[in-house]
């Protein structure tokens, strides 16, 4: 290899690293903002006298998800029109505004904080919709699973960062603790904005808007084998042309109901919703309160458990990067769903046999759940969402899937404290276990295998294997 070729190769690797890192960096904010309330909520509960107000606790926690429902639904269509990169830039600015408004909430300002977190939620929902689509469209088929998994690594790293911040800031005097916890999200939001300025636009978006030369230049940056560029470009152009013809006669949202697309739409939306109804966010949002309730530990001691769960999430997500393109998606989701169900059923059954079951035993089973979730349903949901929708509705499809995901997250965040006040935590765990079983059945019946297939091949053969 000549010196000039070596230099070009090094520049390309640096460009790829930059593109993929900042393409997924929105996950840091996503993770931080859904995790930070784990530590802030117990403080607000005490300072705002919310011990007997499960509805207020649920609203404060789930307000981000409520905004994310709107963000996912609107950002997808906007991304189809204005571009994935531009929407990530807008989302980072909304992150900054939402985090700032949350940090300056007035004392006992439940309504104000809910409104501020709804604004923040729009950015979270937009990021959750656009980032997987952007990464899947930038990545070649053979590494798409690993690259989309990078987004999950960023998300759980953001969650772990929020848990560590919660633990360190818990002892600050007055209202400083929760204000700094919530306001600290401004820092990664600024980094996201500055990094995204240097990102290229998705080649599939560029082709769909007639910018063929620009798409060719982007593909030259992200595809190491130059001989593949023209073949991939022609394949994208052919798909865009076919989709445009169908769009002209069928209409945009009507495409969701077309017989050929329907299995992919059901699979994408179903996986996105089931990921949340399986109860993961009940653990992530309310684990300190669960530990305090079941074991009697102090709140500061209980805040150590989210850090443990966060570390498990990060390790599991890194493990997924090793598995992503080596094991079929459906196999991982099936195994993960089965063990996750057992992890919820086991403490419920043991409590029936031994009512004095230790709270630490329950947390061990929840940790097993988190471990399996971290390298199966957590990352693979977004891999599949980024892969499975046809190009004509990919932006809107990923946006709608994101909204379904956030609807589930909103309901879990809102209803868990209400359910836990009306029945035992063990009964709630059993309900989540049943949802995990249903998720496995859904995967086997509706979700096609996507590993190693181009986005165009998935669209051409949408049926499950």
C-alpha positions as CSV (number, residue, x, y, z in Angstrom):
1,X,0.0,0.0,0.0
2,X,1.4,3.4,-0.9
3,X,1.9,6.3,1.6
4,X,-1.0,8.3,0.0
5,X,-3.3,5.3,0.2
6,X,-2.3,4.8,3.9
7,X,-3.0,8.4,4.7
8,X,-6.4,8.3,2.9
9,X,-7.3,5.1,4.9
10,X,-6.4,6.7,8.2
11,X,-8.5,9.8,7.3
12,X,-11.4,7.6,6.4
13,X,-11.2,5.7,9.7
14,X,-11.1,9.0,11.6
15,X,-14.1,10.2,9.6
16,X,-16.0,7.0,10.3
17,X,-15.2,7.1,14.0
18,X,-16.4,10.8,14.2
19,X,-19.6,10.0,12.2
20,X,-20.6,6.9,14.2
21,X,-19.7,8.4,17.6
22,X,-21.6,11.6,17.2
23,X,-24.3,9.9,15.3
24,X,-25.0,7.9,18.4
25,X,-24.2,10.6,20.9
26,X,-27.8,11.6,21.2
27,X,-28.1,8.3,23.2
28,X,-26.1,9.9,26.0
29,X,-28.7,12.6,26.5
30,X,-31.5,10.0,26.0
31,X,-30.1,7.9,28.7
32,X,-29.2,10.7,31.1
33,X,-32.7,12.2,31.0
34,X,-34.5,9.0,31.5
35,X,-32.2,7.9,34.3
36,X,-31.7,11.1,36.3
37,X,-35.1,11.0,38.0
38,X,-34.1,7.8,39.7
39,X,-32.1,10.0,42.2
40,X,-34.0,13.3,41.9
41,X,-37.4,11.7,42.5
42,X,-36.8,10.6,46.2
43,X,-35.5,14.1,47.0
44,X,-38.5,15.8,45.4
45,X,-40.8,13.3,47.2
46,X,-39.4,14.5,50.6
47,X,-39.0,18.2,49.8
48,X,-42.4,18.6,48.1
49,X,-44.2,16.2,50.5
50,X,-45.3,13.8,47.7
51,X,-45.1,10.6,49.9
52,X,-48.9,10.1,49.6
53,X,-49.2,11.5,46.0
54,X,-48.4,8.5,43.7
55,X,-50.1,10.3,40.8
56,X,-47.8,13.4,41.1
57,X,-44.8,11.0,41.3
58,X,-45.9,9.2,38.2
59,X,-46.6,12.5,36.3
60,X,-43.2,14.0,37.1
61,X,-41.4,10.7,36.2
62,X,-43.4,10.0,33.0
63,X,-43.6,13.6,31.7
64,X,-40.5,13.1,29.6
65,X,-42.1,10.1,28.0
66,X,-45.3,12.1,27.3
67,X,-43.2,14.6,25.4
68,X,-41.3,11.9,23.7
69,X,-44.5,10.5,22.2
70,X,-45.0,13.7,20.4
71,X,-41.3,14.0,19.6
72,X,-41.2,10.5,18.0
73,X,-44.3,11.1,16.0
74,X,-43.3,14.5,14.6
75,X,-39.5,14.1,14.2
76,X,-39.8,11.1,11.9
77,X,-41.9,12.9,9.3
78,X,-39.7,16.1,9.7
79,X,-36.6,13.9,9.2
80,X,-38.1,12.6,5.9
81,X,-38.6,16.2,4.7
82,X,-35.6,18.1,6.2
83,X,-33.0,15.4,6.9
84,X,-31.8,13.3,9.8
85,X,-28.8,15.5,10.7
86,X,-30.9,18.7,10.9
87,X,-33.4,17.1,13.2
88,X,-30.6,15.9,15.5
89,X,-29.3,19.5,15.7
90,X,-32.8,20.8,16.6
91,X,-33.2,18.1,19.2
92,X,-29.9,19.1,20.9
93,X,-31.2,22.7,21.2
94,X,-34.4,21.5,22.7
95,X,-32.4,19.4,25.1
96,X,-30.6,22.5,26.3
97,X,-33.9,24.4,26.8
98,X,-35.7,21.6,28.6
99,X,-32.8,20.8,31.0
100,X,-32.5,24.5,31.9
101,X,-36.2,24.9,32.5
102,X,-36.2,21.8,34.7
103,X,-33.3,23.0,36.8
104,X,-35.0,26.3,37.6
105,X,-38.4,24.8,38.6
106,X,-40.0,26.7,41.5
107,X,-40.3,24.9,44.9
108,X,-43.4,22.7,44.9
109,X,-43.9,23.4,41.2
110,X,-45.2,20.0,40.2
111,X,-47.1,21.5,37.2
112,X,-44.1,23.6,36.1
113,X,-41.7,20.6,36.3
114,X,-44.1,18.4,34.4
115,X,-44.3,21.0,31.6
116,X,-40.5,21.5,31.4
117,X,-40.0,17.7,31.2
118,X,-42.6,17.4,28.4
119,X,-40.5,19.9,26.4
120,X,-37.4,17.9,27.2
121,X,-39.2,14.8,26.2
122,X,-39.8,16.0,22.7
123,X,-36.0,16.0,22.2
124,X,-35.7,12.6,23.8
125,X,-38.3,11.2,21.5
126,X,-36.8,12.8,18.5
127,X,-33.4,11.4,19.3
128,X,-34.8,7.9,19.9
129,X,-36.5,8.1,16.5
130,X,-33.9,9.7,14.3
131,X,-30.6,8.2,15.7
132,X,-31.4,4.5,14.9
133,X,-32.6,5.4,11.4
134,X,-29.5,7.6,10.8
135,X,-27.1,4.9,12.0
136,X,-28.8,2.1,10.0
137,X,-28.7,4.2,6.8
138,X,-25.0,5.0,7.3
139,X,-23.9,1.5,8.1
140,X,-23.1,-1.4,5.7
141,X,-25.3,-4.4,6.3
142,X,-22.5,-6.6,7.8
143,X,-21.9,-4.2,10.7
144,X,-25.3,-2.5,11.0
145,X,-26.2,-4.5,14.1
146,X,-23.0,-3.5,15.9
147,X,-23.3,0.1,14.8
148,X,-26.9,0.4,15.9
149,X,-25.9,-1.3,19.1
150,X,-23.5,1.6,19.6
151,X,-26.6,3.8,20.2
152,X,-27.6,1.5,23.0
153,X,-24.2,1.7,24.5
154,X,-24.5,5.5,24.5
155,X,-28.0,5.3,26.1
156,X,-27.0,3.0,29.0
157,X,-23.7,5.0,29.4
158,X,-25.9,8.1,29.8
159,X,-28.1,6.3,32.4
160,X,-25.0,5.1,34.3
161,X,-23.7,8.7,34.3
162,X,-27.0,9.9,35.7
163,X,-26.9,7.3,38.4
164,X,-23.4,8.3,39.5
165,X,-24.4,11.9,39.4
166,X,-27.4,11.2,41.6
167,X,-25.3,9.3,44.1
168,X,-22.7,12.1,44.3
169,X,-25.1,15.0,44.4
170,X,-27.6,13.4,46.8
171,X,-26.1,15.1,49.9
172,X,-25.9,18.6,48.6
173,X,-27.9,21.1,50.8
174,X,-31.4,22.4,50.1
175,X,-32.6,22.1,46.5
176,X,-29.2,22.2,44.9
177,X,-29.0,18.4,44.6
178,X,-32.0,17.8,42.3
179,X,-31.5,21.1,40.5
180,X,-27.9,20.2,39.5
181,X,-28.9,16.7,38.7
182,X,-31.5,17.9,36.2
183,X,-29.5,20.8,34.8
184,X,-26.4,18.8,34.1
185,X,-27.9,17.5,30.9
186,X,-27.1,20.8,29.3
187,X,-23.4,19.8,29.0
188,X,-23.8,16.7,26.8
189,X,-26.5,18.6,24.8
190,X,-23.9,21.3,23.9
191,X,-21.4,18.6,22.9
192,X,-24.1,16.9,20.8
193,X,-24.8,20.1,18.9
194,X,-21.2,20.9,18.2
195,X,-20.5,17.3,17.1
196,X,-23.5,17.0,14.9
197,X,-22.5,20.2,13.0
198,X,-19.7,18.1,11.4
199,X,-21.9,15.1,10.5
200,X,-22.9,14.3,6.9
201,X,-26.4,13.7,5.9
202,X,-27.7,10.1,5.3
203,X,-27.1,8.9,1.7
204,X,-30.6,7.5,1.5
205,X,-32.1,10.8,2.4
206,X,-29.9,12.6,-0.1
207,X,-30.9,10.2,-2.9
208,X,-34.6,10.6,-2.1
209,X,-34.1,14.4,-2.6
210,X,-32.2,14.1,-5.8
211,X,-28.8,14.9,-4.4
212,X,-27.0,12.0,-6.1
213,X,-23.4,13.4,-6.1
214,X,-23.7,14.3,-2.4
215,X,-24.9,10.8,-1.6
216,X,-21.9,9.4,-3.6
217,X,-19.5,11.5,-1.6
218,X,-21.0,10.3,1.7
219,X,-20.8,6.7,0.6
220,X,-17.2,7.2,-0.3
221,X,-16.6,8.3,3.2
222,X,-18.3,5.4,5.0
223,X,-17.7,2.5,2.6
224,X,-14.1,1.3,2.6
225,X,-14.6,-0.8,-0.6
226,X,-14.9,1.8,-3.3
227,X,-16.2,-0.8,-5.8
228,X,-19.4,-1.2,-3.7
229,X,-20.3,2.5,-3.8
230,X,-21.9,2.6,-7.3
231,X,-23.7,-0.7,-6.8
232,X,-25.2,0.5,-3.5
233,X,-26.0,3.9,-5.0
234,X,-27.9,2.2,-7.9
235,X,-29.8,0.0,-5.4
236,X,-30.8,3.0,-3.3
237,X,-31.9,4.9,-6.4
238,X,-34.0,2.0,-7.6
239,X,-35.7,1.6,-4.2
240,X,-36.3,5.4,-4.0
241,X,-37.8,5.4,-7.5
242,X,-40.1,2.4,-6.7
243,X,-41.2,4.0,-3.5
244,X,-41.9,7.4,-5.1
245,X,-44.1,5.7,-7.7
246,X,-46.1,3.9,-4.9
247,X,-46.2,7.1,-2.8
248,X,-47.7,9.1,-5.7
249,X,-50.7,6.7,-6.0
250,X,-51.1,5.4,-2.4
251,X,-50.4,8.4,-0.2
252,X,-47.8,8.5,2.6
253,X,-49.6,7.2,5.7
254,X,-51.8,4.9,3.6
255,X,-48.6,3.0,2.9
256,X,-48.6,1.7,6.4
257,X,-51.8,-0.3,5.5
258,X,-50.5,-1.8,2.3
259,X,-50.6,-5.5,2.3
260,X,-46.9,-5.8,1.4
261,X,-45.8,-3.4,4.2
262,X,-48.2,-4.5,6.9
263,X,-46.1,-7.3,8.3
264,X,-43.1,-5.0,8.7
265,X,-45.2,-2.3,10.2
266,X,-46.7,-4.7,12.8
267,X,-43.3,-6.1,13.6
268,X,-41.6,-2.7,14.1
269,X,-44.4,-1.2,16.1
270,X,-45.0,-4.3,18.2
271,X,-41.3,-4.8,19.2
272,X,-41.1,-1.1,20.1
273,X,-44.1,-1.2,22.4
274,X,-43.3,-4.5,24.0
275,X,-39.8,-3.4,25.0
276,X,-41.4,-1.0,27.4
277,X,-44.4,-3.0,28.6
278,X,-41.9,-5.6,29.8
279,X,-41.2,-3.3,32.7
280,X,-37.6,-2.3,32.4
281,X,-38.2,1.3,33.1
282,X,-40.2,0.5,36.3
283,X,-36.8,-0.8,37.5
284,X,-34.8,2.1,36.2
285,X,-37.1,4.8,37.5
286,X,-38.2,3.4,40.8
287,X,-35.4,1.0,41.9
288,X,-34.4,3.1,45.0
289,X,-38.0,3.3,46.1
290,X,-38.4,-0.5,45.5
291,X,-35.3,-1.3,47.5
292,X,-36.3,1.1,50.3
293,X,-39.8,-0.5,50.5
294,X,-38.7,-4.1,50.4
295,X,-35.5,-4.0,52.5
296,X,-35.8,-0.9,54.6
297,X,-32.5,0.5,53.4
298,X,-31.8,4.2,53.7
299,X,-32.4,6.3,50.5
300,X,-28.7,7.1,50.1
301,X,-27.8,3.4,50.4
302,X,-30.6,2.5,47.9
303,X,-29.1,4.9,45.4
304,X,-26.1,2.5,45.1
305,X,-28.3,-0.1,43.4
306,X,-29.1,2.0,40.3
307,X,-25.3,2.3,39.8
308,X,-25.0,-1.5,39.9
309,X,-27.8,-1.8,37.4
310,X,-26.3,0.9,35.2
311,X,-22.9,-0.9,35.2
312,X,-24.7,-4.1,34.2
313,X,-26.4,-2.3,31.4
314,X,-23.2,-0.9,30.0
315,X,-21.4,-4.3,30.2
316,X,-24.3,-6.0,28.6
317,X,-24.5,-3.4,25.8
318,X,-20.8,-3.9,25.1
319,X,-21.3,-7.7,25.1
320,X,-24.1,-7.1,22.5
321,X,-21.5,-5.5,20.2
322,X,-19.7,-8.8,20.1
323,X,-22.9,-10.8,19.4
324,X,-24.8,-8.3,17.2
325,X,-23.9,-9.6,13.8
326,X,-23.0,-13.2,14.8
327,X,-26.3,-14.4,16.2
328,X,-29.7,-14.0,14.7
329,X,-31.9,-11.2,16.1
330,X,-34.9,-13.4,16.7
331,X,-32.8,-16.0,18.6
332,X,-31.4,-13.4,21.0
333,X,-34.8,-11.8,21.6
334,X,-36.4,-15.2,22.3
335,X,-33.7,-16.3,24.8
336,X,-33.7,-12.9,26.4
337,X,-37.5,-12.8,26.7
338,X,-37.7,-16.2,28.3
339,X,-35.1,-15.5,31.0
340,X,-36.5,-12.0,31.7
341,X,-39.9,-13.6,32.3
342,X,-38.4,-16.1,34.7
343,X,-36.6,-13.2,36.5
344,X,-40.0,-11.6,37.2
345,X,-41.9,-14.8,38.0
346,X,-39.3,-16.1,40.4
347,X,-39.5,-13.5,43.2
348,X,-43.3,-13.5,42.9
349,X,-43.4,-17.3,43.4
350,X,-40.8,-17.3,46.1
351,X,-42.7,-14.6,48.0
352,X,-45.8,-16.8,47.8
353,X,-43.8,-19.7,49.4
354,X,-41.9,-17.5,51.8
355,X,-43.6,-14.1,52.6
356,X,-40.5,-12.9,54.5
357,X,-38.4,-13.1,51.3
358,X,-35.4,-10.8,51.5
359,X,-35.5,-7.6,49.5
360,X,-31.9,-8.2,48.4
361,X,-33.0,-11.5,46.9
362,X,-35.6,-9.6,44.8
363,X,-32.9,-7.2,43.6
364,X,-30.7,-10.1,42.6
365,X,-33.5,-11.4,40.3
366,X,-34.1,-7.9,39.0
367,X,-30.3,-7.7,38.2
368,X,-30.6,-10.9,36.2
369,X,-33.5,-9.3,34.3
370,X,-31.4,-6.2,33.6
371,X,-28.4,-8.3,32.5
372,X,-30.5,-10.2,29.9
373,X,-32.4,-7.1,28.8
374,X,-29.1,-5.2,28.3
375,X,-27.9,-7.3,25.4
376,X,-31.2,-8.5,23.9
377,X,-34.4,-6.5,24.0
378,X,-32.8,-3.1,24.9
379,X,-30.4,-2.8,21.9
380,X,-32.2,-5.1,19.4
381,X,-35.4,-3.2,19.5
382,X,-33.7,-0.1,18.0
383,X,-31.7,-2.2,15.6
384,X,-34.9,-3.8,14.3
385,X,-36.7,-0.4,14.2
386,X,-33.9,1.1,12.2
387,X,-33.8,-1.8,9.8
388,X,-37.4,-3.0,9.2
389,X,-39.4,-0.1,7.7
390,X,-39.5,0.4,3.9
391,X,-37.7,3.5,2.7
392,X,-40.9,5.3,1.7
393,X,-42.0,5.3,5.4
394,X,-38.7,4.8,7.2
395,X,-38.6,8.2,8.8
396,X,-42.3,8.1,9.7
397,X,-42.2,4.4,10.6
398,X,-39.3,4.9,13.0
399,X,-41.0,7.9,14.4
400,X,-44.3,6.0,15.0
401,X,-42.3,3.1,16.5
402,X,-40.6,5.5,18.8
403,X,-44.0,6.9,19.8
404,X,-45.3,3.4,20.5
405,X,-42.2,2.8,22.6
406,X,-42.7,6.0,24.6
407,X,-46.4,5.4,25.1
408,X,-45.4,2.2,26.8
409,X,-42.7,3.9,28.8
410,X,-45.2,6.7,29.8
411,X,-47.8,4.2,31.0
412,X,-45.2,2.2,32.9
413,X,-43.7,5.3,34.5
414,X,-47.1,6.7,35.4
415,X,-48.9,3.6,36.5
416,X,-46.1,1.7,38.5
417,X,-46.4,3.8,41.7
418,X,-50.2,3.7,41.5
419,X,-50.1,-0.1,40.9
420,X,-47.6,-0.6,43.7
421,X,-49.8,1.4,46.1
422,X,-52.8,-0.8,45.2
423,X,-51.1,-4.2,45.1
424,X,-47.8,-5.8,46.1
425,X,-44.7,-5.2,44.1
426,X,-44.6,-9.0,43.5
427,X,-48.0,-9.0,41.8
428,X,-46.7,-6.2,39.5
429,X,-43.6,-8.2,38.7
430,X,-45.8,-11.2,37.7
431,X,-47.7,-9.0,35.3
432,X,-44.4,-7.8,33.7
433,X,-43.4,-11.5,33.5
434,X,-46.5,-12.3,31.5
435,X,-45.8,-9.5,29.1
436,X,-42.3,-10.9,28.5
437,X,-43.8,-14.3,27.6
438,X,-46.2,-12.5,25.2
439,X,-43.2,-10.8,23.7
440,X,-41.5,-14.1,22.9
441,X,-44.6,-15.4,21.2
442,X,-44.8,-12.1,19.2
443,X,-41.2,-12.4,18.0
444,X,-41.7,-16.0,16.8
445,X,-44.9,-15.1,14.9
446,X,-44.4,-11.6,13.4
447,X,-40.7,-10.5,13.3
448,X,-38.6,-11.5,10.3
449,X,-34.9,-12.2,10.6
450,X,-32.9,-9.1,9.5
451,X,-29.3,-10.0,10.3
452,X,-26.9,-9.8,7.3
453,X,-29.7,-8.6,4.9
454,X,-29.6,-5.2,3.2
455,X,-32.5,-2.8,4.0
456,X,-33.8,-3.4,0.4
457,X,-33.7,-7.2,0.9
458,X,-35.7,-6.9,4.1
459,X,-38.3,-4.8,2.3
460,X,-38.5,-7.3,-0.6
461,X,-39.0,-10.3,1.7
462,X,-40.9,-9.1,4.8
463,X,-42.3,-12.4,6.1
464,X,-40.8,-14.1,9.3
465,X,-38.5,-17.0,8.6
